[in-house]
Amino acid sequence: MSNEQKTHTISILVNDEPGVLARVAGLFSRRGYNIDSITVGGSEEPGLSRMVIVTRGDDHTVEQITKQLNKLIDVIKVQVLSEQAMVSRELALIKVNVSPANRAELSGIIDPFRASVIDVGQTSLIVQVTGDQNKVNALIQLLKPYGIKEICRTGVSAMARSLTMVAMK
């Protein structure tokens, strides 16, 4: 096992019951593990929710987290997505200072990221970007010199890739 600190993405299928999120978050807190990102929503199965948690640690840490999660009554399945091929996305809304003079310049920055302007005001605009964390972080860095007023990020949603690759049309 490696002692190298890595980012781990963990998918947890849980009963959709009050208090489950608090118990999972409490487990991380009690063990001293930080949650970098957490996303929770309904799953394909009625009565079950899926949590996607991004955390950092070495291989031993993620093994301990997995064991502890599996002990929780409302946890149905734990899958460490970062140990396999996965697809992950995050949505961010970024409110940026804008003047008539730099609107075109901002469009030139936003377009290569396939981001879009979803709201325009006299002194600011809101940019929506979807992608992996690196893409979102890169756009934020490029927008910082213009003055970011506010950022709202959804957290990571992720799934394991299909076992067989099918050509996309």
Order of alpha helices (4+ residues) and beta strands (2+ residues): beta-alpha-beta-beta-alpha-beta-beta-alpha-beta-beta-alpha-beta-beta
